[in-house]
Structures are given as C-alpha cells and as structure tokens.
Amino acid sequence: MSSHLQNQLQALANPDARKLLSTINRGIEKESLRISADGQLAQTPHPVQLGSALTHPSITTDYSEALLEFITPVSTSIEGSLQTLENVHSFVYQQLGNEILWAGSMPCIMAGDEGIPVAQYGSSNVARMKTVYRYGLGHRYGRLMQAIAGIHYNFSMPRAYWDQAWRDAGSPGDITDYISARYLGLIRNFRRYSWLLIYLYGASPAVCGSFLKGRDNHGLQAFDEQGHSLYLPYGTALRMGDLGYNSDAQKHLNVCYNSLANYVGTLHSAIMQPHPDYRGIASGQNNEYQQLNDSLLQIENEFYSPIRPKRVANPGETPLNALARAGIEYIEVRCVDVSPFSPVGLDARQIRFMDTFLLYCLLQESPPCDGAEQDIQAANLEAVVNRGRQPGLQLNNCSGEILLSQWADQLLTDMRPVAELMDSALDSTQYSHSLAHQLAKVADPELTPSARVLREMREQDTPFFRLALAYSERWADYFRKRPLAPEIQAAFELETRRSLQDQAAIEQADNISFEQHLDNFFSQYKAL
C-alpha cells in the first residue's frame, strides 16, 4: 500500500470522519429493452401508462422507443436504491401487457437498423432535439449499437467529507476547484483499473447471431453449428468492445482528465468544429434535421467513455457549461453490464464492491496521465473485454507486463483496508465479504458472470438468445407477482399523470422555431 493511501485512510480513521462514509451518495440508471413475448424487439410506442418519457423522473427511454431507462433518486442507502429499482420494475410490468424486459446487455433478436424505432418525446422543441440527436447517432454509428443496454452507477462523496478533506489538505485554493481536481484523480485511476471491473462483472461474452447478420469482420466465433450465437471463448463484456459503444471517429479524440479546463475545452472543440465525415447528413437544410450539427460530437453526451464527470445542470443548460460554472458534483460509471442473474441487473454485493473500488480510486495517489498511458489503458481494456479469462493473460501496468491474476490480486489486497473502513463506518462485515468474493473470482475465472453465461449455454445446449429469454421470462414472472404497497402504487400513478401534464405544458409554452431553439442552445458553448 502506498504511503499516500495510508495517509488518506488515517484521515478517515477517526470516528467523526469515518461516519461520513455512511452518507456516500448513489444513484442507478438501468436500461432494458422492451420485447415481445417471443423475443422480438417491441415495435410499439412507449406505453402512455408509463407517463411521459420526456418528463417522468424515474421512467424514460434512451436511444430507442423500446429501450426503457429506469432512474433512482440520489440515496445514501444501497438497499433503498435497489428497493426503488424493484418498485419501478413492478410498476412497469403492470403496464406492459404481454411484453417483457430483456434481461441482458446484448440485444434480443434484431432485424437490422430499420427494426429499431427511434425514441419520440412529443412535439416540443426540447423533445424534437432529443429525437434528432438520436437520428444523428443512428446515421453516425448505426442503430444496432444503440440497442445495447447497460447500467450507469452515479457516485459522490458527501459535502461534509469534502469540507474536511479540504481543511486537512491546508485549504488549497477554492474548494470547488479542489473537489473537481480530486474527482479527476478518481477518474484517472478508474481508467487505469477499469479492466478489473470488466473482468469481475462482464456478463456479455456472447451475442445473438441476428445482431451481426451481414457483418463478416466481427472476429467472433460460432457457438453452435447453426450460427445462432456468436461468442469469444474468454470474452467478458463484448458490450465494451468494438461491437458496443466505440467509435472510429472518436478514437482520435484525445480527452485529457488532468484538469477540468482541459476536459471541457477538448469536448467544446469537438462540438464546435465541423467533421468532414458528417457533412453529408442533413442538419437544417430545408428544415430537415437528421442530426443536430455536423461536428465530431453533436453534444457532449455523444462522447463514449466508461466514466464521466457530471454536475446537475440548470434547466436548458448544457452539461459542459454546468461543469465550467460550478465544477464536478459526481461521477457516472458507465461500463456495468446488465446481469441476467439478478432481477434488476445488479445486486447489493456488487454495489458494495463498486463503492470500495471507487473510494480506492479517490484515495489512491493519481499522477497525471499522458497519451502513452492512455494507449496502454485502452489496450488493457480491449484485452480483458476479448480475452479476460484466458489463462496466463498479461496486461501492462506501465512498468511492464504483468499477469492479470497477479495485478488483480495486488489491487484487491490494496483495497482491503478501504473495505474494512467502510465496514467500520456502517457496523458491517459486508464490504469485506464482497471483496473476498472478488478475490475468489480472480482465483477461479469460472466464478465470473461471463463464464457462467457460457457454461449455462453449454450445459443447457441452448443459444444465447434462448438463455437470455429464459431469464427475461423468469424475472417478468417475479415482478408480475410482486405487489406494490398502496402508497407506492399511488405515488407512481401520480408521477405518471404529472409527467404527462408537464410535457403538455412544455409543448404549449414553445414560442420559437426549432432552428432558434438550437441556436439558443448552442450559443451557450460560445461562452466557454
């Protein structure tokens, strides 16, 4: 363990400081495809019984009309967040009829881009902007990529922690800048070690053959003679590789996390400067919008990254302007697969380890990163995505080659005092137990979710689609039988009605053209 980490842990060892760890803030955003009873992607509109996807606080859609997204409010309780997520699922299942939710990250049976309906949000300017942005994503990367589901995990330390840490550091500069710098340090370390999360929790080593129909350069192997499933024998999370949220155009976008100004400036340039590959896509000619603009990024959300610095923006404010105005408020982890083995895609043990991992990344020393190290990070991630369970797999820790198993053991051992500190703060042993569970996965790769997916496919002699459909049906039955307390039911029904009213109010308040709305929105970037 480094002396820097030891010092940080000692600062949290006194009872008052340790208590702050019980008030870590969390939020979960979980995506799920709506599918028909026979496993086809749903072609029906977003159910009106779920309210407005534009304004509902906990039920919306992502890229596709069929890609639901469930959002939990900020909470200090792991069990409370998971209970809320279960309640959302239970309410949604009341409204789905014969449709069910797909219980995995890689999609169900697909019929190409034309079979993926783009999300609609109403007739307002803000609604049209959201849909046009998604049209742009479809033209740039294909719609199939946008049908992949994931889980986003939002994490932040309580303000009292930052006040104490800033004072312990000698009150250097403005506290807002201090908080942003510390979160950027977390992000740099996260990118150094994110391969470990992919190994431990990747649950997408196989895909339905329909997902890659007509594409020959995918590099996967046939799982069965019929080609119903494609896979990589030691793959972990194909969602995080070339099949998922990757972009050839963005590979040359060198985003730096050494300073907030650099991060904001790099994304700002990518949004403001035209990109020749996108010049032929309509972006306003004759009022035809198939993308928001012809820049490398239409907006900052288009930048694909396993982790993002975030701040809640004011109404109408861009995310970059919010960061520039008031600094980083929380971080969003975006590399978590939906696990088919859990009703809501993840469980409390996983969240406890993610807390341990993120706190370790925050407390550990985090030197600045350069382009060479970023290349090493990308190579490590690619190796674990495609070959993470391969015996003898070696990664690069910037000092040379090292066995994945050896490096993982070192990192998890270094995290033990962090887990113990969390247990002490919460009068628990569950964080240490979660860490022990991860060490077992390193010792035996067969304990990982990705290995379990392939093992069950082999043991049941079933393709990926059939396995995922069986789990989807299992959880559908679970939630349909799970009753909601009357007060929770009433709260969801109220949210539904209120969201539809809010959407109508937004539509009625529009008094400018869509072109002017876009001009107003993008003019904010000029102030950066």
C-alpha positions in Angstrom: 0.0 0.0 0.0 1.3 3.5 -0.9 2.1 6.0 1.8 -0.4 8.4 0.1 -3.2 5.8 0.5 -2.2 5.1 4.1 -2.4 8.8 4.9 -5.8 9.2 3.3 -7.1 6.2 5.3 -5.7 7.5 8.5 -7.5 10.8 8.0 -10.7 8.8 7.8 -10.0 6.6 10.8 -11.3 9.0 13.5 -15.0 8.4 14.4 -16.3 11.7 13.1 -14.6 11.3 9.7 -15.5 7.6 9.4 -19.1 8.4 10.0 -19.1 10.4 6.7 -18.6 7.2 4.7 -22.1 6.1 5.7 -23.5 9.1 3.7 -22.0 8.3 0.3 -24.5 9.3 -2.4 -25.5 6.9 -5.1 -27.9 6.7 -8.0 -28.6 4.0 -10.5 -29.8 4.2 -14.1 -30.7 0.9 -15.6 -31.6 0.2 -19.2 -33.8 -2.6 -20.5 -35.2 -3.4 -23.9 -38.9 -4.0 -24.2 -39.5 -7.2 -26.2 -42.5 -9.2 -27.4 -43.3 -12.5 -25.8 -41.4 -14.3 -28.5 -38.3 -12.3 -28.0 -38.5 -9.7 -30.8 -37.8 -6.1 -30.2 -41.0 -4.3 -29.4 -42.3 -2.0 -32.2 -45.0 -0.5 -30.0 -44.8 3.1 -28.8 -43.6 3.9 -25.2 -46.7 3.0 -23.2 -48.7 6.1 -22.2 -49.5 4.3 -18.9 -45.8 4.9 -18.0 -46.2 8.6 -18.4 -44.0 10.9 -20.5 -40.5 9.8 -21.4 -39.6 13.4 -21.6 -40.5 14.5 -18.1 -41.0 11.4 -15.9 -38.4 11.4 -13.1 -37.9 7.7 -12.9 -39.1 6.1 -16.2 -37.8 7.3 -19.6 -36.2 5.9 -22.8 -32.7 6.0 -24.1 -31.9 5.7 -27.8 -34.8 3.6 -28.9 -38.5 3.8 -28.2 -38.1 0.3 -27.0 -35.1 0.9 -24.7 -36.5 1.8 -21.3 -34.4 3.5 -18.7 -35.2 3.4 -15.0 -33.6 6.1 -12.7 -33.4 6.0 -8.9 -33.1 9.3 -7.0 -29.9 10.1 -5.1 -29.8 8.0 -1.9 -27.3 7.1 0.8 -28.9 3.6 1.2 -27.9 0.7 -1.1 -30.9 -1.3 -0.1 -33.1 1.7 -0.5 -31.9 2.3 -4.1 -32.4 -1.4 -5.0 -35.8 -1.4 -3.5 -36.7 1.6 -5.5 -35.4 0.0 -8.7 -37.5 -3.1 -7.9 -40.6 -0.9 -7.3 -40.1 0.7 -10.7 -39.9 -2.7 -12.4 -43.0 -3.9 -10.6 -45.0 -0.8 -11.7 -43.7 -1.0 -15.3 -44.8 -4.7 -15.5 -48.3 -3.7 -14.7 -48.4 -1.6 -17.9 -46.6 -3.9 -20.4 -49.3 -6.4 -21.2 -47.7 -9.3 -23.0 -44.3 -7.6 -23.4 -41.4 -8.3 -21.1 -38.0 -6.7 -20.4 -34.8 -8.2 -21.8 -32.5 -9.4 -19.0 -29.2 -8.7 -20.6 -26.9 -6.1 -22.2 -26.5 -7.5 -25.7 -29.9 -7.4 -27.6 -32.6 -9.9 -28.4 -33.4 -10.9 -31.9 -32.8 -7.9 -34.2 -34.0 -7.1 -37.7 -31.3 -4.6 -38.6 -31.3 -0.8 -38.2 -34.8 -0.5 -39.8 -36.3 -2.6 -37.0 -35.1 -0.3 -34.2 -37.6 2.6 -33.6 -36.0 5.9 -32.5 -37.3 7.3 -29.3 -40.0 10.0 -29.5 -40.7 12.7 -26.8 -43.5 14.8 -28.1 -43.8 17.9 -30.3 -41.9 20.5 -28.2 -38.5 21.9 -29.3 -36.7 20.1 -26.5 -38.4 16.8 -27.4 -37.5 17.2 -31.1 -33.9 18.0 -30.2 -33.7 14.7 -28.2 -35.1 12.7 -31.2 -32.9 14.5 -33.8 -29.8 13.8 -31.7 -30.8 10.1 -31.8 -31.3 10.2 -35.5 -27.7 11.6 -35.7 -26.4 8.7 -33.6 -28.1 6.2 -35.9 -26.5 7.8 -39.0 -23.1 8.0 -37.5 -22.8 4.7 -35.7 -25.8 2.6 -36.8 -28.9 2.0 -34.7 -27.8 -1.5 -33.7 -25.2 -0.2 -31.4 -27.8 2.0 -29.7 -29.9 -1.1 -28.8 -27.3 -2.3 -26.3 -28.3 -1.9 -22.7 -26.2 -1.1 -19.6 -26.2 0.2 -16.1 -24.9 3.6 -15.1 -23.8 4.0 -11.5 -23.6 7.5 -10.0 -21.3 8.1 -7.0 -20.4 11.1 -5.0 -18.9 11.9 -1.6 -20.9 14.0 0.9 -20.2 17.7 1.1 -19.0 17.3 4.8 -16.3 14.9 3.6 -15.0 17.5 1.1 -15.0 20.2 3.7 -12.9 18.1 6.0 -10.6 16.8 3.3 -10.0 20.4 2.0 -9.1 21.6 5.5 -6.8 18.6 6.1 -5.1 19.5 2.8 -4.4 23.0 4.1 -7.4 24.7 2.4 -5.7 24.9 -1.0 -7.3 27.4 -3.3 -11.1 27.4 -4.0 -12.9 24.3 -2.6 -14.8 23.9 -5.8 -11.6 23.5 -7.7 -10.2 21.2 -5.1 -13.3 18.9 -5.3 -13.0 18.8 -9.1 -9.3 18.0 -9.0 -9.9 15.1 -6.6 -12.8 13.7 -8.7 -10.5 13.9 -11.8 -7.9 12.0 -9.8 -10.6 9.3 -9.2 -11.4 9.2 -12.9 -7.7 8.8 -13.9 -7.3 5.9 -11.5 -10.6 4.4 -12.6 -9.4 4.4 -16.2 -6.1 2.7 -15.1 -8.0 -0.1 -13.3 -11.4 -0.3 -15.0 -10.3 -3.5 -16.7 -10.8 -5.1 -13.3 -14.5 -4.2 -13.2 -14.9 -5.7 -16.7 -13.3 -8.9 -15.6 -15.3 -9.2 -12.4 -18.7 -8.1 -13.7 -18.7 -8.5 -17.5 -21.8 -10.6 -18.4 -21.8 -10.3 -22.2 -19.4 -12.9 -23.7 -21.9 -13.9 -26.4 -24.4 -12.3 -28.8 -27.4 -13.4 -30.8 -26.4 -14.1 -34.4 -29.0 -11.7 -35.7 -27.1 -8.8 -34.1 -24.2 -9.3 -36.6 -26.2 -10.5 -39.6 -24.5 -9.4 -42.8 -21.3 -8.3 -41.0 -18.3 -10.5 -41.6 -15.5 -8.7 -39.8 -16.7 -9.1 -36.2 -14.0 -11.5 -35.1 -16.3 -13.7 -33.1 -16.7 -17.5 -33.2 -19.8 -19.5 -33.8 -21.1 -21.1 -30.6 -23.2 -23.6 -32.5 -23.3 -25.1 -35.9 -26.4 -23.1 -36.9 -24.6 -19.8 -36.0 -27.5 -18.8 -33.7 -24.9 -17.5 -31.2 -21.5 -15.8 -31.6 -19.0 -15.5 -28.8 -15.4 -15.3 -27.7 -14.3 -18.2 -25.5 -12.6 -16.0 -22.9 -14.7 -12.9 -23.6 -16.1 -10.9 -20.7 -18.0 -7.8 -21.9 -18.4 -7.6 -25.6 -20.6 -4.5 -25.0 -17.4 -2.6 -24.1 -15.5 -3.6 -27.2 -15.8 -2.9 -30.9 -19.4 -4.2 -31.0 -20.6 -1.8 -28.4 -20.0 1.9 -27.5 -17.0 2.5 -29.6 -16.5 4.9 -32.5 -13.7 5.0 -35.1 -14.2 8.8 -35.4 -13.8 9.3 -31.6 -10.7 7.2 -31.4 -8.7 10.3 -32.4 -10.4 12.5 -29.8 -7.8 12.7 -27.1 -9.7 13.7 -24.0 -7.5 14.6 -21.0 -8.6 14.2 -17.4 -5.6 16.1 -15.9 -7.7 19.3 -15.5 -11.3 20.3 -15.8 -10.4 23.1 -18.1 -8.7 20.7 -20.5 -11.6 18.2 -20.4 -14.2 21.0 -21.0 -12.0 22.5 -23.7 -11.5 19.3 -25.6 -15.2 18.4 -25.8 -16.1 22.0 -26.5 -13.8 21.9 -29.6 -15.3 18.6 -30.7 -18.8 20.1 -30.5 -18.0 23.4 -32.3 -15.8 22.2 -35.2 -17.3 20.5 -38.3 -16.3 17.0 -39.1 -16.0 16.0 -42.8 -17.4 12.5 -42.3 -20.8 14.0 -41.2 -21.1 16.8 -43.7 -23.5 14.8 -45.9 -26.1 14.3 -43.2 -28.9 16.8 -43.2 -28.6 19.3 -40.3 -31.1 22.0 -41.0 -31.2 22.4 -44.8 -34.9 23.0 -45.8 -35.8 22.4 -42.1 -34.6 18.8 -42.5 -32.7 17.6 -39.4 -31.1 14.2 -39.3 -28.5 15.3 -36.8 -28.1 18.4 -34.6 -24.9 19.5 -36.4 -22.1 18.1 -38.4 -19.4 18.3 -35.7 -17.5 15.4 -34.4 -19.8 15.4 -31.4 -23.4 16.7 -31.7 -23.4 17.3 -27.9 -21.1 16.1 -25.1 -23.3 13.1 -24.4 -22.1 11.6 -27.6 -18.6 11.1 -26.2 -18.4 7.5 -25.3 -16.4 6.8 -22.1 -16.6 4.2 -19.3 -16.7 7.1 -16.8 -17.9 10.7 -16.9 -17.6 13.8 -14.6 -21.0 15.2 -14.0 -23.0 18.0 -12.5 -26.8 18.5 -12.4 -27.4 21.2 -15.0 -29.9 24.1 -14.7 -32.9 23.9 -17.0 -31.7 24.3 -20.6 -28.1 24.4 -19.5 -25.5 22.3 -21.3 -23.6 19.7 -19.3 -20.3 21.3 -20.2 -21.5 24.8 -19.1 -22.7 23.3 -15.8 -19.2 21.8 -15.2 -17.5 25.0 -16.1 -19.8 27.0 -13.9 -19.6 25.0 -10.7 -17.2 22.1 -11.1 -17.7 18.3 -10.8 -20.5 17.2 -8.5 -20.4 13.4 -9.0 -19.1 10.8 -11.3 -21.0 8.4 -13.6 -19.7 4.9 -14.1 -20.9 3.6 -17.5 -19.2 0.2 -18.0 -21.5 -2.0 -16.0 -23.2 -4.8 -17.9 -26.8 -5.8 -17.1 -26.5 -9.1 -15.3 -29.2 -11.7 -16.3 -28.7 -13.4 -12.9 -30.3 -10.6 -10.9 -33.9 -9.3 -11.1 -32.8 -5.7 -11.7 -29.4 -6.4 -13.3 -27.1 -5.9 -10.3 -27.2 -6.6 -6.5 -26.1 -5.1 -3.2 -22.8 -7.1 -3.1 -21.8 -5.6 -6.5 -22.6 -2.1 -5.3 -20.6 -2.6 -2.2 -17.5 -3.6 -4.2 -18.1 -0.7 -6.6 -18.1 1.7 -3.6 -14.8 0.1 -2.4 -13.3 0.3 -5.9 -14.3 4.0 -6.4 -13.2 5.0 -2.9 -9.9 3.4 -3.5 -9.5 5.3 -6.8 -10.3 8.5 -4.9 -7.9 7.9 -2.0 -5.0 6.4 -4.0 -2.4 8.7 -5.5 -3.3 9.6 -9.1 -0.5 11.1 -11.2 -1.3 13.0 -14.4 -1.9 10.8 -17.4 -0.3 11.2 -20.9 -1.1 9.9 -24.3 1.2 6.9 -24.0 -0.5 5.8 -20.8 -4.0 6.2 -22.3 -2.9 3.9 -25.2 -1.8 1.3 -22.6 -5.2 1.7 -20.7 -7.1 1.1 -24.0 -5.0 -2.0 -24.8 -5.6 -3.4 -21.3 -9.3 -2.8 -21.6 -9.5 -4.4 -25.0 -7.6 -7.4 -23.9 -9.9 -8.0 -20.9 -13.0 -7.4 -23.0 -12.0 -10.1 -25.5 -9.7 -12.4 -23.5 -10.2 -11.6 -19.9 -10.5 -15.2 -18.6 -7.7 -16.5 -20.9 -5.1 -18.4 -18.7 -1.9 -16.5 -18.4 -3.3 -13.3 -19.9 -0.8 -10.4 -19.4 -1.6 -6.7 -19.1 0.7 -3.7 -18.9 0.8 -1.8 -15.6 3.1 0.9 -17.1 6.1 -0.7 -15.5 6.0 -3.8 -17.8 4.0 -6.9 -18.4 2.1 -8.5 -15.5 -0.3 -11.4 -15.2 -3.9 -10.2 -14.9 -4.4 -12.5 -11.9 -1.3 -11.1 -10.2 -2.3 -7.5 -10.8 -5.9 -8.1 -9.8 -4.7 -9.8 -6.5 -2.5 -6.8 -5.8 -5.3 -4.3 -6.4 -7.9 -6.2 -4.4 -5.4 -6.7 -1.5 -4.7 -2.9 -1.5 -8.5 -2.4 -1.3 -8.9 -4.5 1.8 -8.3 -1.5 4.3 -10.9 0.5 2.3 -13.5 -2.2 2.6 -12.7 -2.6 6.3 -13.1 1.2 6.8 -16.5 1.0 5.1 -17.5 -1.9 7.3 -16.4 0.1 10.4 -18.4 3.1 9.3 -21.5 1.0 8.8 -21.0 -1.5 11.6 -20.9 -4.3 9.0 -18.8 -7.1 7.5 -20.5 -7.0 4.1 -17.9 -4.9 2.3 -15.1 -7.2 3.3 -17.3 -10.2 2.3 -17.9 -8.6 -1.1 -14.1 -8.1 -1.6 -13.5 -11.7 -0.7 -16.0 -12.7 -3.3 -14.0 -10.8 -5.9 -10.7 -12.4 -4.9 -12.4 -15.8 -5.4 -13.3 -14.8 -9.0 -9.6 -14.0 -9.6 -8.6 -17.3 -8.2 -11.2 -19.2 -10.3 -12.4 -17.4 -13.5 -15.3 -19.9 -13.7 -17.0 -17.8 -10.9 -17.3 -14.7 -13.1 -20.7 -13.9 -14.7 -19.2 -14.2 -18.2 -18.1 -17.7 -17.5 -21.5 -18.5 -16.1 -23.3 -17.3 -19.2 -21.2 -19.6 -21.5 -21.3 -22.5 -19.0 -25.1 -22.4 -18.8 -25.3 -22.2 -22.6 -23.2 -25.3 -22.9 -24.9 -27.3 -20.1 -28.4 -26.5 -21.4 -27.3 -26.8 -25.1 -29.0 -23.5 -25.8 -28.1 -20.4 -27.8 -27.6 -17.0 -26.1 -31.0 -15.8 -27.2 -32.8 -18.8 -25.5 -30.8 -18.4 -22.3 -31.4 -14.7 -22.0 -35.1 -15.1 -22.9 -35.5 -17.7 -20.2 -34.0 -15.3 -17.6 -36.2 -12.5 -19.0 -39.3 -14.6 -18.5 -38.2 -15.6 -15.0 -37.8 -12.0 -13.9 -41.0 -11.0 -15.7 -42.9 -13.6 -13.6 -41.1 -12.4 -10.5 -42.2 -8.8 -10.9 -45.7 -9.5 -12.1 -46.2 -11.4 -8.8 -44.6 -8.8 -6.7 -47.2 -6.4 -5.2 -46.6 -2.7 -4.6 -47.6 -1.1 -1.3 -50.7 1.1 -1.9 -48.8 4.3 -1.2 -46.1 3.4 -3.6 -48.6 2.5 -6.3 -50.4 5.8 -5.8 -47.1 7.7 -6.0 -46.3 6.1 -9.3 -49.7 6.8 -10.7 -49.4 10.5 -9.6 -45.9 10.7 -11.2 -47.4 9.3 -14.5 -50.2 11.9 -14.6 -47.9 14.8 -13.6 -45.3 13.9 -16.2 -48.0 13.9 -19.0 -49.2 17.3 -17.7 -45.6 18.6 -17.6 -45.0 17.5 -21.2 -48.2 19.3 -22.3 -47.1 22.4 -20.5 -43.7 22.4 -22.2 -45.4 22.0 -25.6 -47.8 24.8 -25.0 -45.0 27.2 -23.8 -43.0 26.9 -27.0 -43.0 30.2 -28.8 -39.9 30.0 -31.0 -38.9 27.9 -34.0 -36.8 24.7 -33.7 -34.0 26.5 -35.5 -34.0 29.3 -33.0 -34.1 26.8 -30.1 -31.0 25.1 -31.4 -29.2 28.5 -31.9 -30.0 29.4 -28.3 -28.8 26.1 -27.0 -25.5 26.0 -28.9 -24.8 29.7 -28.2 -24.0 28.7 -24.6 -20.9 26.9 -25.8 -19.5 30.2 -27.1 -19.2 31.5 -23.6 -16.8 28.6 -22.6 
